[in-house]
């Protein structure tokens, strides 16, 4: 598991399910010039590796958890 947490105030509850949509941006001032692709790409890569990305609000910000399955190591 890899976790990334910020202190940017969190994501409005009505938007939290949309953060992985390609092209979606919370607001122009928060994401100037962005295409809204970063989290969609992250989710695509993680899903391709049979993993999961979870987002949740935490005090004063939000946290993204990337969960990837363990792989057996050939000896």
mmCIF file of the N, C-alpha and C atoms, coordinates in Angstrom:
data_MODEL
# 
_entry.id   MODEL 
# 
loop_
_atom_site.group_PDB 
_atom_site.id 
_atom_site.type_symbol 
_atom_site.label_atom_id 
_atom_site.label_alt_id 
_atom_site.label_comp_id 
_atom_site.label_asym_id 
_atom_site.label_entity_id 
_atom_site.label_seq_id 
_atom_site.pdbx_PDB_ins_code 
_atom_site.Cartn_x 
_atom_site.Cartn_y 
_atom_site.Cartn_z 
_atom_site.occupancy 
_atom_site.B_iso_or_equiv 
_atom_site.pdbx_formal_charge 
_atom_site.auth_seq_id 
_atom_site.auth_comp_id 
_atom_site.auth_asym_id 
_atom_site.auth_atom_id 
_atom_site.pdbx_PDB_model_num 
ATOM 1   N N  . UNK A 1 1  ? 0.840   -1.168  0.000   1.00 0.00 ? 1  UNK A N  1 
ATOM 2   C CA . UNK A 1 1  ? 0.000   0.000   0.000   1.00 0.00 ? 1  UNK A CA 1 
ATOM 3   C C  . UNK A 1 1  ? 0.889   1.237   0.000   1.00 0.00 ? 1  UNK A C  1 
ATOM 4   N N  . UNK A 1 2  ? 0.502   2.194   -0.805  1.00 0.00 ? 2  UNK A N  1 
ATOM 5   C CA . UNK A 1 2  ? 1.147   3.503   -0.854  1.00 0.00 ? 2  UNK A CA 1 
ATOM 6   C C  . UNK A 1 2  ? 0.066   4.519   -0.544  1.00 0.00 ? 2  UNK A C  1 
ATOM 7   N N  . UNK A 1 3  ? 0.340   5.452   0.362   1.00 0.00 ? 3  UNK A N  1 
ATOM 8   C CA . UNK A 1 3  ? -0.622  6.491   0.705   1.00 0.00 ? 3  UNK A CA 1 
ATOM 9   C C  . UNK A 1 3  ? -0.019  7.857   0.456   1.00 0.00 ? 3  UNK A C  1 
ATOM 10  N N  . UNK A 1 4  ? -0.859  8.752   -0.069  1.00 0.00 ? 4  UNK A N  1 
ATOM 11  C CA . UNK A 1 4  ? -0.474  10.147  -0.278  1.00 0.00 ? 4  UNK A CA 1 
ATOM 12  C C  . UNK A 1 4  ? -1.559  10.983  0.377   1.00 0.00 ? 4  UNK A C  1 
ATOM 13  N N  . UNK A 1 5  ? -1.143  11.873  1.272   1.00 0.00 ? 5  UNK A N  1 
ATOM 14  C CA . UNK A 1 5  ? -2.086  12.708  2.001   1.00 0.00 ? 5  UNK A CA 1 
ATOM 15  C C  . UNK A 1 5  ? -1.699  14.167  1.826   1.00 0.00 ? 5  UNK A C  1 
ATOM 16  N N  . UNK A 1 6  ? -2.723  15.026  1.685   1.00 0.00 ? 6  UNK A N  1 
ATOM 17  C CA . UNK A 1 6  ? -2.444  16.451  1.580   1.00 0.00 ? 6  UNK A CA 1 
ATOM 18  C C  . UNK A 1 6  ? -3.190  17.211  2.673   1.00 0.00 ? 6  UNK A C  1 
ATOM 19  N N  . UNK A 1 7  ? -2.948  18.493  2.733   1.00 0.00 ? 7  UNK A N  1 
ATOM 20  C CA . UNK A 1 7  ? -3.628  19.369  3.688   1.00 0.00 ? 7  UNK A CA 1 
ATOM 21  C C  . UNK A 1 7  ? -4.269  20.524  2.934   1.00 0.00 ? 7  UNK A C  1 
ATOM 22  N N  . UNK A 1 8  ? -4.926  20.204  1.814   1.00 0.00 ? 8  UNK A N  1 
ATOM 23  C CA . UNK A 1 8  ? -5.493  21.226  0.947   1.00 0.00 ? 8  UNK A CA 1 
ATOM 24  C C  . UNK A 1 8  ? -6.989  21.431  1.172   1.00 0.00 ? 8  UNK A C  1 
ATOM 25  N N  . UNK A 1 9  ? -7.509  20.972  2.295   1.00 0.00 ? 9  UNK A N  1 
ATOM 26  C CA . UNK A 1 9  ? -8.906  21.227  2.620   1.00 0.00 ? 9  UNK A CA 1 
ATOM 27  C C  . UNK A 1 9  ? -9.883  20.129  2.275   1.00 0.00 ? 9  UNK A C  1 
ATOM 28  N N  . UNK A 1 10 ? -9.454  19.088  1.592   1.00 0.00 ? 10 UNK A N  1 
ATOM 29  C CA . UNK A 1 10 ? -10.342 17.977  1.265   1.00 0.00 ? 10 UNK A CA 1 
ATOM 30  C C  . UNK A 1 10 ? -11.105 18.168  -0.030  1.00 0.00 ? 10 UNK A C  1 
ATOM 31  N N  . UNK A 1 11 ? -11.915 17.185  -0.346  1.00 0.00 ? 11 UNK A N  1 
ATOM 32  C CA . UNK A 1 11 ? -12.712 17.161  -1.572  1.00 0.00 ? 11 UNK A CA 1 
ATOM 33  C C  . UNK A 1 11 ? -14.177 17.217  -1.155  1.00 0.00 ? 11 UNK A C  1 
ATOM 34  N N  . UNK A 1 12 ? -14.973 18.103  -1.747  1.00 0.00 ? 12 UNK A N  1 
ATOM 35  C CA . UNK A 1 12 ? -16.394 18.130  -1.398  1.00 0.00 ? 12 UNK A CA 1 
ATOM 36  C C  . UNK A 1 12 ? -17.022 16.739  -1.579  1.00 0.00 ? 12 UNK A C  1 
ATOM 37  N N  . UNK A 1 13 ? -17.833 16.329  -0.636  1.00 0.00 ? 13 UNK A N  1 
ATOM 38  C CA . UNK A 1 13 ? -18.426 14.989  -0.669  1.00 0.00 ? 13 UNK A CA 1 
ATOM 39  C C  . UNK A 1 13 ? -19.154 14.705  -1.975  1.00 0.00 ? 13 UNK A C  1 
ATOM 40  N N  . UNK A 1 14 ? -19.798 15.711  -2.557  1.00 0.00 ? 14 UNK A N  1 
ATOM 41  C CA . UNK A 1 14 ? -20.534 15.480  -3.808  1.00 0.00 ? 14 UNK A CA 1 
ATOM 42  C C  . UNK A 1 14 ? -19.588 15.223  -4.982  1.00 0.00 ? 14 UNK A C  1 
ATOM 43  N N  . UNK A 1 15 ? -18.304 15.530  -4.827  1.00 0.00 ? 15 UNK A N  1 
ATOM 44  C CA . UNK A 1 15 ? -17.332 15.349  -5.910  1.00 0.00 ? 15 UNK A CA 1 
ATOM 45  C C  . UNK A 1 15 ? -16.398 14.165  -5.714  1.00 0.00 ? 15 UNK A C  1 
ATOM 46  N N  . UNK A 1 16 ? -16.375 13.581  -4.535  1.00 0.00 ? 16 UNK A N  1 
ATOM 47  C CA . UNK A 1 16 ? -15.355 12.565  -4.224  1.00 0.00 ? 16 UNK A CA 1 
ATOM 48  C C  . UNK A 1 16 ? -15.441 11.351  -5.151  1.00 0.00 ? 16 UNK A C  1 
ATOM 49  N N  . UNK A 1 17 ? -16.636 10.998  -5.623  1.00 0.00 ? 17 UNK A N  1 
ATOM 50  C CA . UNK A 1 17 ? -16.768 9.855   -6.540  1.00 0.00 ? 17 UNK A CA 1 
ATOM 51  C C  . UNK A 1 17 ? -16.357 10.198  -7.961  1.00 0.00 ? 17 UNK A C  1 
ATOM 52  N N  . UNK A 1 18 ? -16.094 11.472  -8.252  1.00 0.00 ? 18 UNK A N  1 
ATOM 53  C CA . UNK A 1 18 ? -15.773 11.893  -9.617  1.00 0.00 ? 18 UNK A CA 1 
ATOM 54  C C  . UNK A 1 18 ? -14.282 12.101  -9.851  1.00 0.00 ? 18 UNK A C  1 
ATOM 55  N N  . UNK A 1 19 ? -13.457 12.059  -8.828  1.00 0.00 ? 19 UNK A N  1 
ATOM 56  C CA . UNK A 1 19 ? -12.051 12.448  -8.980  1.00 0.00 ? 19 UNK A CA 1 
ATOM 57  C C  . UNK A 1 19 ? -11.281 11.577  -9.968  1.00 0.00 ? 19 UNK A C  1 
ATOM 58  N N  . UNK A 1 20 ? -11.755 10.371  -10.252 1.00 0.00 ? 20 UNK A N  1 
ATOM 59  C CA . UNK A 1 20 ? -11.055 9.486   -11.181 1.00 0.00 ? 20 UNK A CA 1 
ATOM 60  C C  . UNK A 1 20 ? -11.602 9.561   -12.603 1.00 0.00 ? 20 UNK A C  1 
ATOM 61  N N  . UNK A 1 21 ? -12.607 10.403  -12.840 1.00 0.00 ? 21 UNK A N  1 
ATOM 62  C CA . UNK A 1 21 ? -13.172 10.562  -14.184 1.00 0.00 ? 21 UNK A CA 1 
ATOM 63  C C  . UNK A 1 21 ? -12.194 11.342  -15.062 1.00 0.00 ? 21 UNK A C  1 
ATOM 64  N N  . UNK A 1 22 ? -11.909 10.808  -16.236 1.00 0.00 ? 22 UNK A N  1 
ATOM 65  C CA . UNK A 1 22 ? -11.022 11.507  -17.176 1.00 0.00 ? 22 UNK A CA 1 
ATOM 66  C C  . UNK A 1 22 ? -11.637 12.840  -17.560 1.00 0.00 ? 22 UNK A C  1 
ATOM 67  N N  . UNK A 1 23 ? -10.862 13.894  -17.462 1.00 0.00 ? 23 UNK A N  1 
ATOM 68  C CA . UNK A 1 23 ? -11.311 15.226  -17.844 1.00 0.00 ? 23 UNK A CA 1 
ATOM 69  C C  . UNK A 1 23 ? -11.998 16.011  -16.752 1.00 0.00 ? 23 UNK A C  1 
ATOM 70  N N  . UNK A 1 24 ? -12.354 15.371  -15.635 1.00 0.00 ? 24 UNK A N  1 
ATOM 71  C CA . UNK A 1 24 ? -13.039 16.091  -14.560 1.00 0.00 ? 24 UNK A CA 1 
ATOM 72  C C  . UNK A 1 24 ? -12.032 16.885  -13.732 1.00 0.00 ? 24 UNK A C  1 
ATOM 73  N N  . UNK A 1 25 ? -12.386 18.113  -13.427 1.00 0.00 ? 25 UNK A N  1 
ATOM 74  C CA . UNK A 1 25 ? -11.558 18.960  -12.569 1.00 0.00 ? 25 UNK A CA 1 
ATOM 75  C C  . UNK A 1 25 ? -12.456 19.582  -11.517 1.00 0.00 ? 25 UNK A C  1 
ATOM 76  N N  . UNK A 1 26 ? -11.956 19.677  -10.303 1.00 0.00 ? 26 UNK A N  1 
ATOM 77  C CA . UNK A 1 26 ? -12.756 20.217  -9.199  1.00 0.00 ? 26 UNK A CA 1 
ATOM 78  C C  . UNK A 1 26 ? -13.181 21.645  -9.487  1.00 0.00 ? 26 UNK A C  1 
ATOM 79  N N  . UNK A 1 27 ? -12.222 22.464  -9.888  1.00 0.00 ? 27 UNK A N  1 
ATOM 80  C CA . UNK A 1 27 ? -12.516 23.856  -10.221 1.00 0.00 ? 27 UNK A CA 1 
ATOM 81  C C  . UNK A 1 27 ? -11.321 24.426  -10.958 1.00 0.00 ? 27 UNK A C  1 
ATOM 82  N N  . UNK A 1 28 ? -11.556 25.422  -11.766 1.00 0.00 ? 28 UNK A N  1 
ATOM 83  C CA . UNK A 1 28 ? -10.468 26.038  -12.535 1.00 0.00 ? 28 UNK A CA 1 
ATOM 84  C C  . UNK A 1 28 ? -9.379  26.619  -11.636 1.00 0.00 ? 28 UNK A C  1 
ATOM 85  N N  . UNK A 1 29 ? -9.731  27.343  -10.558 1.00 0.00 ? 29 UNK A N  1 
ATOM 86  C CA . UNK A 1 29 ? -8.660  27.904  -9.720  1.00 0.00 ? 29 UNK A CA 1 
ATOM 87  C C  . UNK A 1 29 ? -7.765  26.854  -9.074  1.00 0.00 ? 29 UNK A C  1 
ATOM 88  N N  . UNK A 1 30 ? -8.309  25.665  -8.752  1.00 0.00 ? 30 UNK A N  1 
ATOM 89  C CA . UNK A 1 30 ? -7.506  24.621  -8.115  1.00 0.00 ? 30 UNK A CA 1 
ATOM 90  C C  . UNK A 1 30 ? -6.606  23.902  -9.096  1.00 0.00 ? 30 UNK A C  1 
ATOM 91  N N  . UNK A 1 31 ? -7.023  23.856  -10.359 1.00 0.00 ? 31 UNK A N  1 
ATOM 92  C CA . UNK A 1 31 ? -6.279  23.074  -11.349 1.00 0.00 ? 31 UNK A CA 1 
ATOM 93  C C  . UNK A 1 31 ? -6.061  23.883  -12.619 1.00 0.00 ? 31 UNK A C  1 
ATOM 94  N N  . UNK A 1 32 ? -5.374  25.010  -12.534 1.00 0.00 ? 32 UNK A N  1 
ATOM 95  C CA . UNK A 1 32 ? -5.194  25.833  -13.731 1.00 0.00 ? 32 UNK A CA 1 
ATOM 96  C C  . UNK A 1 32 ? -4.376  25.110  -14.800 1.00 0.00 ? 32 UNK A C  1 
ATOM 97  N N  . UNK A 1 33 ? -4.909  25.114  -16.023 1.00 0.00 ? 33 UNK A N  1 
ATOM 98  C CA . UNK A 1 33 ? -4.187  24.536  -17.144 1.00 0.00 ? 33 UNK A CA 1 
ATOM 99  C C  . UNK A 1 33 ? -4.153  23.028  -17.178 1.00 0.00 ? 33 UNK A C  1 
ATOM 100 N N  . UNK A 1 34 ? -4.713  22.352  -16.182 1.00 0.00 ? 34 UNK A N  1 
ATOM 101 C CA . UNK A 1 34 ? -4.686  20.900  -16.151 1.00 0.00 ? 34 UNK A CA 1 
ATOM 102 C C  . UNK A 1 34 ? -5.736  20.299  -17.061 1.00 0.00 ? 34 UNK A C  1 
ATOM 103 N N  . UNK A 1 35 ? -5.506  19.069  -17.460 1.00 0.00 ? 35 UNK A N  1 
ATOM 104 C CA . UNK A 1 35 ? -6.448  18.377  -18.330 1.00 0.00 ? 35 UNK A CA 1 
ATOM 105 C C  . UNK A 1 35 ? -7.346  17.436  -17.553 1.00 0.00 ? 35 UNK A C  1 
ATOM 106 N N  . UNK A 1 36 ? -7.095  17.253  -16.252 1.00 0.00 ? 36 UNK A N  1 
ATOM 107 C CA . UNK A 1 36 ? -7.912  16.358  -15.455 1.00 0.00 ? 36 UNK A CA 1 
ATOM 108 C C  . UNK A 1 36 ? -7.696  14.895  -15.789 1.00 0.00 ? 36 UNK A C  1 
ATOM 109 N N  . UNK A 1 37 ? -6.470  14.533  -16.163 1.00 0.00 ? 37 UNK A N  1 
ATOM 110 C CA . UNK A 1 37 ? -6.183  13.142  -16.551 1.00 0.00 ? 37 UNK A CA 1 
ATOM 111 C C  . UNK A 1 37 ? -5.359  12.369  -15.531 1.00 0.00 ? 37 UNK A C  1 
ATOM 112 N N  . UNK A 1 38 ? -4.662  13.047  -14.655 1.00 0.00 ? 38 UNK A N  1 
ATOM 113 C CA . UNK A 1 38 ? -3.710  12.393  -13.765 1.00 0.00 ? 38 UNK A CA 1 
ATOM 114 C C  . UNK A 1 38 ? -4.283  11.256  -12.947 1.00 0.00 ? 38 UNK A C  1 
ATOM 115 N N  . UNK A 1 39 ? -5.388  11.494  -12.229 1.00 0.00 ? 39 UNK A N  1 
ATOM 116 C CA . UNK A 1 39 ? -5.955  10.443  -11.391 1.00 0.00 ? 39 UNK A CA 1 
ATOM 117 C C  . UNK A 1 39 ? -6.608  9.344   -12.210 1.00 0.00 ? 39 UNK A C  1 
ATOM 118 N N  . UNK A 1 40 ? -7.136  9.672   -13.388 1.00 0.00 ? 40 UNK A N  1 
ATOM 119 C CA . UNK A 1 40 ? -7.691  8.643   -14.274 1.00 0.00 ? 40 UNK A CA 1 
ATOM 120 C C  . UNK A 1 40 ? -6.582  7.713   -14.751 1.00 0.00 ? 40 UNK A C  1 
ATOM 121 N N  . UNK A 1 41 ? -5.418  8.266   -15.040 1.00 0.00 ? 41 UNK A N  1 
ATOM 122 C CA . UNK A 1 41 ? -4.267  7.451   -15.463 1.00 0.00 ? 41 UNK A CA 1 
ATOM 123 C C  . UNK A 1 41 ? -3.792  6.577   -14.308 1.00 0.00 ? 41 UNK A C  1 
ATOM 124 N N  . UNK A 1 42 ? -3.689  7.159   -13.120 1.00 0.00 ? 42 UNK A N  1 
ATOM 125 C CA . UNK A 1 42 ? -3.282  6.379   -11.936 1.00 0.00 ? 42 UNK A CA 1 
ATOM 126 C C  . UNK A 1 42 ? -4.226  5.203   -11.749 1.00 0.00 ? 42 UNK A C  1 
ATOM 127 N N  . UNK A 1 43 ? -5.521  5.466   -11.775 1.00 0.00 ? 43 UNK A N  1 
ATOM 128 C CA . UNK A 1 43 ? -6.486  4.394   -11.571 1.00 0.00 ? 43 UNK A CA 1 
ATOM 129 C C  . UNK A 1 43 ? -6.368  3.318   -12.658 1.00 0.00 ? 43 UNK A C  1 
ATOM 130 N N  . UNK A 1 44 ? -6.147  3.721   -13.902 1.00 0.00 ? 44 UNK A N  1 
ATOM 131 C CA . UNK A 1 44 ? -5.996  2.753   -14.985 1.00 0.00 ? 44 UNK A CA 1 
ATOM 132 C C  . UNK A 1 44 ? -4.790  1.844   -14.794 1.00 0.00 ? 44 UNK A C  1 
ATOM 133 N N  . UNK A 1 45 ? -3.675  2.430   -14.390 1.00 0.00 ? 45 UNK A N  1 
ATOM 134 C CA . UNK A 1 45 ? -2.454  1.639   -14.166 1.00 0.00 ? 45 UNK A CA 1 
ATOM 135 C C  . UNK A 1 45 ? -2.634  0.686   -12.992 1.00 0.00 ? 45 UNK A C  1 
ATOM 136 N N  . UNK A 1 46 ? -3.192  1.198   -11.907 1.00 0.00 ? 46 UNK A N  1 
ATOM 137 C CA . UNK A 1 46 ? -3.382  0.371   -10.711 1.00 0.00 ? 46 UNK A CA 1 
ATOM 138 C C  . UNK A 1 46 ? -4.367  -0.764  -11.010 1.00 0.00 ? 46 UNK A C  1 
ATOM 139 N N  . UNK A 1 47 ? -5.445  -0.467  -11.711 1.00 0.00 ? 47 UNK A N  1 
ATOM 140 C CA . UNK A 1 47 ? -6.428  -1.495  -12.069 1.00 0.00 ? 47 UNK A CA 1 
ATOM 141 C C  . UNK A 1 47 ? -5.800  -2.556  -12.975 1.00 0.00 ? 47 UNK A C  1 
ATOM 142 N N  . UNK A 1 48 ? -4.943  -2.143  -13.897 1.00 0.00 ? 48 UNK A N  1 
ATOM 143 C CA . UNK A 1 48 ? -4.266  -3.095  -14.789 1.00 0.00 ? 48 UNK A CA 1 
ATOM 144 C C  . UNK A 1 48 ? -3.393  -4.076  -14.018 1.00 0.00 ? 48 UNK A C  1 
ATOM 145 N N  . UNK A 1 49 ? -2.993  -3.689  -12.820 1.00 0.00 ? 49 UNK A N  1 
ATOM 146 C CA . UNK A 1 49 ? -2.174  -4.559  -11.966 1.00 0.00 ? 49 UNK A CA 1 
ATOM 147 C C  . UNK A 1 49 ? -3.012  -5.208  -10.869 1.00 0.00 ? 49 UNK A C  1 
ATOM 148 N N  . UNK A 1 50 ? -4.328  -5.290  -11.101 1.00 0.00 ? 50 UNK A N  1 
ATOM 149 C CA . UNK A 1 50 ? -5.284  -5.900  -10.177 1.00 0.00 ? 50 UNK A CA 1 
ATOM 150 C C  . UNK A 1 50 ? -5.277  -5.226  -8.805  1.00 0.00 ? 50 UNK A C  1 
ATOM 151 N N  . UNK A 1 51 ? -5.050  -3.918  -8.788  1.00 0.00 ? 51 UNK A N  1 
ATOM 152 C CA . UNK A 1 51 ? -5.048  -3.162  -7.544  1.00 0.00 ? 51 UNK A CA 1 
ATOM 153 C C  . UNK A 1 51 ? -6.267  -2.273  -7.429  1.00 0.00 ? 51 UNK A C  1 
ATOM 154 N N  . UNK A 1 52 ? -6.211  -1.396  -6.449  1.00 0.00 ? 52 UNK A N  1 
ATOM 155 C CA . UNK A 1 52 ? -7.332  -0.510  -6.150  1.00 0.00 ? 52 UNK A CA 1 
ATOM 156 C C  . UNK A 1 52 ? -6.798  0.827   -5.659  1.00 0.00 ? 52 UNK A C  1 
ATOM 157 N N  . UNK A 1 53 ? -7.491  1.909   -6.006  1.00 0.00 ? 53 UNK A N  1 
ATOM 158 C CA . UNK A 1 53 ? -7.164  3.239   -5.492  1.00 0.00 ? 53 UNK A CA 1 
ATOM 159 C C  . UNK A 1 53 ? -8.374  3.720   -4.702  1.00 0.00 ? 53 UNK A C  1 
ATOM 160 N N  . UNK A 1 54 ? -8.129  4.162   -3.493  1.00 0.00 ? 54 UNK A N  1 
ATOM 161 C CA . UNK A 1 54 ? -9.190  4.644   -2.616  1.00 0.00 ? 54 UNK A CA 1 
ATOM 162 C C  . UNK A 1 54 ? -8.885  6.086   -2.246  1.00 0.00 ? 54 UNK A C  1 
ATOM 163 N N  . UNK A 1 55 ? -9.907  6.935   -2.263  1.00 0.00 ? 55 UNK A N  1 
ATOM 164 C CA . UNK A 1 55 ? -9.750  8.320   -1.839  1.00 0.00 ? 55 UNK A CA 1 
ATOM 165 C C  . UNK A 1 55 ? -10.710 8.562   -0.685  1.00 0.00 ? 55 UNK A C  1 
ATOM 166 N N  . UNK A 1 56 ? -10.234 9.308   0.299   1.00 0.00 ? 56 UNK A N  1 
ATOM 167 C CA . UNK A 1 56 ? -11.098 9.683   1.415   1.00 0.00 ? 56 UNK A CA 1 
ATOM 168 C C  . UNK A 1 56 ? -10.628 10.998  2.005   1.00 0.00 ? 56 UNK A C  1 
ATOM 169 N N  . UNK A 1 57 ? -11.568 11.742  2.538   1.00 0.00 ? 57 UNK A N  1 
ATOM 170 C CA . UNK A 1 57 ? -11.218 12.960  3.238   1.00 0.00 ? 57 UNK A CA 1 
ATOM 171 C C  . UNK A 1 57 ? -10.686 12.622  4.620   1.00 0.00 ? 57 UNK A C  1 
ATOM 172 N N  . UNK A 1 58 ? -9.694  13.369  5.032   1.00 0.00 ? 58 UNK A N  1 
ATOM 173 C CA . UNK A 1 58 ? -9.119  13.275  6.369   1.00 0.00 ? 58 UNK A CA 1 
ATOM 174 C C  . UNK A 1 58 ? -9.127  14.698  6.936   1.00 0.00 ? 58 UNK A C  1 
ATOM 175 N N  . UNK A 1 59 ? -8.877  14.871  8.219   1.00 0.00 ? 59 UNK A N  1 
ATOM 176 C CA . UNK A 1 59 ? -8.878  16.229  8.763   1.00 0.00 ? 59 UNK A CA 1 
ATOM 177 C C  . UNK A 1 59 ? -7.965  17.166  7.957   1.00 0.00 ? 59 UNK A C  1 
ATOM 178 N N  . UNK A 1 60 ? -8.519  18.244  7.472   1.00 0.00 ? 60 UNK A N  1 
ATOM 179 C CA . UNK A 1 60 ? -7.813  19.294  6.716   1.00 0.00 ? 60 UNK A CA 1 
ATOM 180 C C  . UNK A 1 60 ? -7.356  18.900  5.323   1.00 0.00 ? 60 UNK A C  1 
ATOM 181 N N  . UNK A 1 61 ? -7.726  17.743  4.808   1.00 0.00 ? 61 UNK A N  1 
ATOM 182 C CA . UNK A 1 61 ? -7.266  17.365  3.475   1.00 0.00 ? 61 UNK A CA 1 
ATOM 183 C C  . UNK A 1 61 ? -7.896  16.075  2.996   1.00 0.00 ? 61 UNK A C  1 
ATOM 184 N N  . UNK A 1 62 ? -7.167  15.358  2.127   1.00 0.00 ? 62 UNK A N  1 
ATOM 185 C CA . UNK A 1 62 ? -7.627  14.066  1.644   1.00 0.00 ? 62 UNK A CA 1 
ATOM 186 C C  . UNK A 1 62 ? -6.437  13.112  1.543   1.00 0.00 ? 62 UNK A C  1 
ATOM 187 N N  . UNK A 1 63 ? -6.774  11.824  1.440   1.00 0.00 ? 63 UNK A N  1 
ATOM 188 C CA . UNK A 1 63 ? -5.743  10.796  1.328   1.00 0.00 ? 63 UNK A CA 1 
ATOM 189 C C  . UNK A 1 63 ? -6.122  9.828   0.217   1.00 0.00 ? 63 UNK A C  1 
ATOM 190 N N  . UNK A 1 64 ? -5.124  9.502   -0.600  1.00 0.00 ? 64 UNK A N  1 
ATOM 191 C CA . UNK A 1 64 ? -5.271  8.496   -1.644  1.00 0.00 ? 64 UNK A CA 1 
ATOM 192 C C  . UNK A 1 64 ? -4.439  7.286   -1.230  1.00 0.00 ? 64 UNK A C  1 
ATOM 193 N N  . UNK A 1 65 ? -5.065  6.118   -1.218  1.00 0.00 ? 65 UNK A N  1 
ATOM 194 C CA . UNK A 1 65 ? -4.378  4.866   -0.916  1.00 0.00 ? 65 UNK A CA 1 
ATOM 195 C C  . UNK A 1 65 ? -4.341  4.024   -2.181  1.00 0.00 ? 65 UNK A C  1 
ATOM 196 N N  . UNK A 1 66 ? -3.157  3.596   -2.558  1.00 0.00 ? 66 UNK A N  1 
ATOM 197 C CA . UNK A 1 66 ? -2.974  2.693   -3.693  1.00 0.00 ? 66 UNK A CA 1 
ATOM 198 C C  . UNK A 1 66 ? -2.651  1.327   -3.116  1.00 0.00 ? 66 UNK A C  1 
ATOM 199 N N  . UNK A 1 67 ? -3.514  0.365   -3.381  1.00 0.00 ? 67 UNK A N  1 
ATOM 200 C CA . UNK A 1 67 ? -3.328  -1.000  -2.887  1.00 0.00 ? 67 UNK A CA 1 
ATOM 201 C C  . UNK A 1 67 ? -3.016  -1.909  -4.062  1.00 0.00 ? 67 UNK A C  1 
ATOM 202 N N  . UNK A 1 68 ? -1.896  -2.586  -3.998  1.00 0.00 ? 68 UNK A N  1 
ATOM 203 C CA . UNK A 1 68 ? -1.485  -3.525  -5.039  1.00 0.00 ? 68 UNK A CA 1 
ATOM 204 C C  . UNK A 1 68 ? -1.299  -4.899  -4.431  1.00 0.00 ? 68 UNK A C  1 
ATOM 205 N N  . UNK A 1 69 ? -1.670  -5.942  -5.160  1.00 0.00 ? 69 UNK A N  1 
ATOM 206 C CA . UNK A 1 69 ? -1.520  -7.295  -4.614  1.00 0.00 ? 69 UNK A CA 1 
ATOM 207 C C  . UNK A 1 69 ? -0.052  -7.706  -4.551  1.00 0.00 ? 69 UNK A C  1 
ATOM 208 N N  . UNK A 1 70 ? 0.235   -8.558  -3.601  1.00 0.00 ? 70 UNK A N  1 
ATOM 209 C CA . UNK A 1 70 ? 1.580   -9.125  -3.522  1.00 0.00 ? 70 UNK A CA 1 
ATOM 210 C C  . UNK A 1 70 ? 1.766   -10.118 -4.650  1.00 0.00 ? 70 UNK A C  1 
ATOM 211 N N  . UNK A 1 71 ? 2.961   -10.184 -5.153  1.00 0.00 ? 71 UNK A N  1 
ATOM 212 C CA . UNK A 1 71 ? 3.285   -11.158 -6.202  1.00 0.00 ? 71 UNK A CA 1 
ATOM 213 C C  . UNK A 1 71 ? 4.278   -12.153 -5.637  1.00 0.00 ? 71 UNK A C  1 
ATOM 214 N N  . UNK A 1 72 ? 4.098   -13.413 -6.004  1.00 0.00 ? 72 UNK A N  1 
ATOM 215 C CA . UNK A 1 72 ? 5.055   -14.434 -5.593  1.00 0.00 ? 72 UNK A CA 1 
ATOM 216 C C  . UNK A 1 72 ? 6.379   -14.184 -6.319  1.00 0.00 ? 72 UNK A C  1 
ATOM 217 N N  . UNK A 1 73 ? 7.468   -14.320 -5.616  1.00 0.00 ? 73 UNK A N  1 
ATOM 218 C CA . UNK A 1 73 ? 8.800   -14.108 -6.192  1.00 0.00 ? 73 UNK A CA 1 
ATOM 219 C C  . UNK A 1 73 ? 9.365   -15.462 -6.593  1.00 0.00 ? 73 UNK A C  1 
ATOM 220 N N  . UNK A 1 74 ? 9.739   -15.589 -7.868  1.00 0.00 ? 74 UNK A N  1 
ATOM 221 C CA . UNK A 1 74 ? 10.337  -16.828 -8.358  1.00 0.00 ? 74 UNK A CA 1 
ATOM 222 C C  . UNK A 1 74 ? 11.747  -16.948 -7.790  1.00 0.00 ? 74 UNK A C  1 
ATOM 223 N N  . UNK A 1 75 ? 12.081  -18.134 -7.320  1.00 0.00 ? 75 UNK A N  1 
ATOM 224 C CA . UNK A 1 75 ? 13.398  -18.357 -6.739  1.00 0.00 ? 75 UNK A CA 1 
ATOM 225 C C  . UNK A 1 75 ? 14.252  -19.183 -7.672  1.00 0.00 ? 75 UNK A C  1 
# 
